[in-house]
Amino acid sequence: MSESKAEKPMFVLLFAGFGCFLLSFLGMGLGPWISLSATMEPPKEIADANPYKDENGDKTDIGRGRETYINEGCWHCHSQFVRPVANEEFRYGPVSESWESMYDVPNTFGTRRIGPDLSREAGRRSNDWHYAHLWNPRSTVPRSIMPKYPWMFEQDGETWKPSDKAKDLVAYLQYLGGAKKEEVRKMVWPSRVVTAGAPQVTEAHGRRGKALFEKHCIGCHGDKADGVGLAKDFLAPSAADLTTRYLPREEIFRVLFMGSEGSAMPSFSELTEKDLWALAQYVHEFGKDVRGPALKTADNAAAVDRGRQAYINGGCKTCHGEDGLVPESMESLQPAPKHFRDRLYSADYLKHVFEKGRPGTVMVPATGVKPADYDDLVAYLSSLFDRQKYKAEEDR
């Protein structure tokens, strides 16, 4: 019996090949188009606004920054594409949408990711952090392998200032993911955390805390924790001098977890709870010598009464609140004023702030307070510390 055409091997192979082609077309062509169609339409306020060019067709600072980003090869190590796989949304923010790259020619998706993805960079860090990072990446991330970009800076006396090229690049970085900025902000800057109490102090925690401090903190705070790190020329406000303040471990844990939005102090909420407590224990030790003198000053009842009057008359309670508890209306300031219930400062540091203010914050020189009243105001501020809440720390 002769074979039918359908039974011939060549016909079977041809039919199978056509079927595989059709299947691949549907799976690799039509499928992605259908899945991406929902992300192709940009918000109305963005659709007609090319961020890289102004109304005259000239490049904006963002456009010039993007050009620098490409020319300097940043895309070789940093991707700009949050994929819907492997918990990337949890690490970097909302998954990328098609319309976000509608003006990107060429695209900067990147082919590998050595540094972190930057497609949700807007608002994650302050401008001064970025300047310090570009000038010397080790100044903000002590173990970074990113190269320095000193040619983007100009020397001004003994300090370095960002050039227009650096400012444009940072403007571009702060633009990336701007439409999702509020969603990312909730991830990067957690709400106020309440702790149930610090764990027992151990030598193991101290050793671990020291290693974490050297890994994450010395670039800004310095190896002596005096605020004189490699990044000092760029930070405003400057990194805290941890030797001038007494911070209970619970308060340090809170700051580490929340960060300080508006400053270069990031949130370290990605660290484990054990690591946060270990780092808190180590940082706590820097300011222990402040506690005794500060509390002794606060025991002078007459000075405290006079200091309270100076606090009120000098307008301090507007930002720091009644009895040193910052009002909710001031919590939105970036960085927010400090609560005096949760920390103690050395007298010299407070007097310096009274006189000079705190550049980079809303704290200006206390012109409403006379220098003769400084000691009394120091006594009052020290008296606001919540001894009962932190009694266990004081007893150590």
C-alpha positions in Angstrom: 0.0 0.0 0.0 1.3 3.5 -0.9 1.9 6.2 1.9 -0.4 9.2 2.0 1.1 12.7 1.8 0.3 13.3 5.5 2.3 10.2 6.4 5.5 11.3 4.6 8.3 12.3 6.9 9.0 15.6 5.1 5.4 16.7 5.4 5.4 15.9 9.1 8.6 17.9 9.7 7.2 20.8 7.7 3.9 20.8 9.7 5.8 20.5 13.0 8.2 23.4 12.1 5.3 25.7 11.1 3.5 24.8 14.4 6.6 25.6 16.5 7.0 28.9 14.7 3.4 29.8 15.3 3.7 28.8 18.9 6.8 30.9 19.4 5.2 33.9 17.7 2.3 33.8 20.1 4.4 33.1 23.1 7.3 35.5 22.5 5.6 38.2 20.4 1.9 38.5 21.1 2.2 37.4 24.7 4.5 40.2 25.9 2.6 42.7 23.9 -0.6 41.8 25.7 1.0 41.7 29.1 2.7 45.1 28.5 -0.3 46.9 27.0 -1.5 47.9 30.5 1.8 49.6 31.3 2.2 51.5 28.0 0.0 54.4 28.8 1.7 57.1 30.9 -0.1 59.4 33.4 -1.6 62.5 31.6 0.7 65.0 33.3 3.7 63.0 32.0 2.6 62.1 28.5 3.5 65.4 26.8 6.4 66.4 29.0 9.8 65.3 27.8 12.0 65.6 30.9 15.1 65.9 28.9 14.2 68.9 26.8 12.5 72.3 27.6 9.9 74.0 25.5 12.6 75.5 23.2 14.1 72.1 22.6 17.2 72.7 24.7 18.5 70.1 27.1 17.3 70.4 30.7 19.6 69.7 33.7 18.0 66.2 33.7 18.8 65.7 30.0 22.4 66.8 30.5 22.6 64.6 33.5 21.4 61.6 31.5 24.0 62.3 28.9 26.7 62.3 31.5 25.3 59.1 33.0 25.8 57.4 29.6 29.1 59.0 28.8 30.6 58.0 32.1 29.5 54.4 31.7 27.3 54.3 34.7 24.9 52.0 32.9 27.7 49.3 32.7 27.2 48.6 36.4 23.7 50.0 37.2 20.6 48.7 35.6 17.4 50.7 35.3 14.7 48.0 35.1 12.9 46.4 38.1 11.8 43.0 37.0 8.7 41.2 38.2 10.8 38.3 39.6 12.9 37.3 42.5 11.4 39.8 45.0 12.9 42.7 43.0 9.8 44.8 43.9 10.6 44.3 47.6 14.3 45.4 47.1 14.0 48.3 44.7 10.4 49.4 44.5 7.4 49.0 42.1 8.0 47.0 38.9 9.1 49.1 35.9 6.4 50.1 33.4 6.9 50.5 29.7 6.0 54.2 29.5 8.8 55.2 31.9 11.4 54.7 29.1 9.3 56.4 26.3 11.9 59.2 26.0 15.0 57.1 26.6 16.9 56.8 23.4 19.1 54.8 23.8 17.6 53.0 26.7 19.6 52.5 29.9 18.2 49.2 31.1 21.7 47.9 31.4 22.9 44.3 30.8 24.2 43.5 34.3 23.7 44.7 37.8 26.9 45.2 39.8 25.7 48.2 41.8 22.0 48.6 42.8 19.3 49.3 40.3 18.6 53.0 39.9 15.2 53.1 38.3 13.6 54.0 41.7 16.4 56.3 42.9 14.3 59.5 43.3 14.2 60.5 47.0 16.1 57.6 48.3 19.1 59.7 49.3 19.8 63.4 49.7 21.7 65.4 47.1 24.7 65.8 49.4 24.9 62.0 49.8 25.1 61.7 46.1 27.9 64.3 45.8 29.9 62.7 48.5 29.4 59.3 46.8 30.5 60.5 43.4 33.6 62.3 44.8 34.6 59.2 46.7 32.2 56.2 47.0 34.0 54.9 50.0 33.0 58.1 51.9 29.4 56.9 52.1 29.7 53.2 51.4 33.0 52.2 53.0 33.4 48.9 51.1 32.1 50.1 47.7 34.0 49.0 44.5 32.6 52.0 42.5 35.4 54.2 41.1 35.8 57.9 42.1 34.7 60.7 39.8 37.0 63.6 41.0 36.9 65.3 37.6 33.3 66.3 38.4 34.4 68.5 41.2 36.2 71.7 41.7 38.6 72.6 44.5 37.5 75.5 46.7 40.3 76.2 49.2 40.6 73.0 51.2 37.2 71.6 50.2 35.7 70.3 47.1 32.5 71.5 45.4 30.4 69.8 42.8 30.7 71.1 39.2 27.7 71.8 37.0 28.2 68.3 35.5 27.9 66.7 38.9 24.8 68.7 39.7 23.2 67.7 36.4 24.0 64.0 37.1 22.4 64.2 40.5 19.4 66.0 39.1 19.0 63.0 36.7 19.4 60.5 39.5 16.8 62.3 41.6 14.4 62.2 38.6 14.6 58.4 38.1 11.3 56.9 39.3 9.8 60.2 40.3 6.3 59.1 39.4 6.6 56.3 42.0 8.5 58.4 44.5 5.8 58.3 47.3 5.5 54.5 47.1 9.3 54.1 47.3 9.4 56.7 50.2 7.2 54.5 52.3 9.7 51.6 51.8 12.8 53.6 52.3 11.8 55.8 55.2 9.7 53.6 57.6 7.3 55.2 60.1 8.3 55.8 63.7 9.1 52.5 65.4 8.4 51.6 69.0 10.8 49.2 70.7 9.9 46.9 73.6 13.3 47.3 75.2 16.9 46.6 74.3 18.3 43.1 74.8 21.1 42.2 77.3 24.5 43.7 76.6 27.0 41.1 75.5 30.6 41.2 74.2 29.5 39.3 71.1 27.1 42.2 70.3 29.9 44.7 70.8 32.2 42.9 68.4 29.4 42.6 65.8 28.4 46.2 66.3 32.0 47.4 65.7 32.2 45.4 62.5 28.9 46.9 61.3 30.0 50.4 62.2 33.2 50.0 60.2 31.2 48.6 57.3 28.4 51.1 57.1 29.1 54.2 59.2 32.7 55.4 59.3 32.5 57.1 55.9 30.2 59.8 57.3 30.8 59.6 61.1 34.5 58.9 61.0 36.4 56.1 62.6 36.4 58.0 65.9 32.6 58.7 65.6 33.3 62.4 65.8 31.5 63.3 62.6 34.7 63.8 60.7 34.6 61.2 57.9 35.6 61.2 54.3 32.2 62.7 53.3 32.4 65.7 55.7 33.0 68.4 53.0 29.7 67.5 51.3 27.2 66.8 54.0 24.7 69.4 55.2 23.6 68.8 57.9 26.9 67.3 58.9 27.1 63.8 60.3 26.5 63.7 64.0 29.4 63.8 66.4 28.4 60.8 68.4 30.8 61.7 71.2 28.7 64.8 72.1 25.4 63.1 72.9 24.1 60.3 75.0 21.7 58.0 73.0 20.0 55.1 74.7 20.1 51.9 72.7 16.3 52.1 72.0 16.7 55.6 70.5 19.7 54.5 68.4 17.7 51.5 67.1 14.9 53.8 66.1 17.2 56.2 64.2 18.9 53.2 62.5 15.6 51.7 61.5 14.0 55.0 60.3 16.9 57.0 59.1 16.7 60.8 59.0 14.9 61.9 55.9 16.4 65.2 54.5 19.9 64.3 55.6 22.5 61.8 54.4 21.5 59.4 57.2 19.8 56.5 55.5 17.5 53.8 57.0 19.2 50.5 57.8 15.9 48.7 58.1 17.2 46.0 55.7 19.6 44.8 58.5 18.4 42.1 60.8 17.0 43.0 64.2 20.0 41.4 65.9 22.4 43.4 63.8 20.5 46.6 64.5 20.7 46.0 68.3 24.4 45.1 68.0 25.1 48.3 66.1 23.0 50.2 68.6 25.0 48.8 71.5 28.3 49.8 69.9 27.2 53.4 69.0 25.7 53.8 72.5 29.2 53.5 74.1 30.5 56.6 72.3 28.3 59.0 74.3 28.3 57.4 77.8 30.6 60.1 79.2 28.0 62.7 78.4 25.3 61.2 80.5 26.7 61.9 84.0 27.5 65.6 83.6 24.2 66.2 81.7 22.1 64.7 84.4 24.0 66.5 87.1 23.3 69.8 85.4 19.6 68.8 85.2 19.5 68.4 89.0 19.9 72.1 89.5 16.2 73.0 90.0 16.7 76.8 90.0 18.7 76.7 86.7 16.0 74.4 85.2 13.3 76.9 86.0 15.2 79.8 84.5 16.1 77.6 81.5 12.4 76.8 80.9 11.6 80.5 80.7 14.5 81.0 78.2 13.2 78.1 76.2 9.7 79.7 76.0 10.9 83.2 75.4 13.5 82.2 72.8 10.8 80.5 70.7 12.3 77.0 71.1 9.0 75.3 71.7 7.7 76.2 68.3 9.8 73.4 66.7 10.8 71.3 69.7 7.4 71.4 71.4 6.2 71.7 74.9 8.6 69.9 77.2 10.8 68.9 74.3 8.3 66.6 72.6 8.3 67.7 68.9 4.7 68.4 67.7 3.3 66.4 64.9 3.2 69.4 62.6 7.0 69.7 62.8 7.6 66.0 62.2 7.2 66.6 58.4 10.3 68.9 58.3 13.3 67.3 56.7 15.3 66.6 58.8 12.8 66.9 61.7 13.7 68.6 65.0 15.0 66.3 67.7 13.0 65.1 70.7 14.8 66.0 74.0 13.0 63.2 75.8 15.1 60.6 74.1 18.6 62.0 74.2 21.2 64.1 76.2 23.7 66.5 74.7 27.0 67.8 76.1 26.8 71.4 77.3 29.5 72.5 74.8 27.7 71.1 71.9 24.4 72.7 72.8 26.0 76.1 73.3 27.7 75.8 69.9 24.3 75.1 68.3 22.7 78.0 70.2 25.3 80.3 68.7 25.8 78.9 65.2 22.6 76.9 64.5 22.7 73.6 62.6 23.4 74.3 58.8 21.3 72.2 56.6 18.4 72.1 59.0 15.7 74.5 60.2 17.8 75.1 63.4 19.1 78.6 63.1 21.2 80.5 65.7 19.1 81.1 68.9 19.1 84.9 68.7 16.1 84.9 71.1 18.3 83.5 73.9 21.0 85.6 75.6 24.4 84.0 76.0 24.1 84.6 79.7 21.1 82.2 79.7 22.9 79.4 77.8 23.8 77.4 81.0 20.2 77.6 82.3 18.8 76.5 78.9 21.3 73.6 78.9 20.0 72.6 82.3 16.4 72.7 81.2 17.0 70.7 78.0 18.9 68.1 80.0 16.0 67.9 82.5 13.6 66.9 79.7 15.3 63.5 79.3 12.9 60.7 80.2 14.9 59.0 83.1 12.1 56.7 84.0 11.8 55.3 80.4 15.6 54.7 80.2 16.2 53.8 83.8 17.6 50.4 82.9 20.2 52.1 80.7 21.1 54.5 83.4 21.6 51.8 86.0 24.2 50.0 83.8 
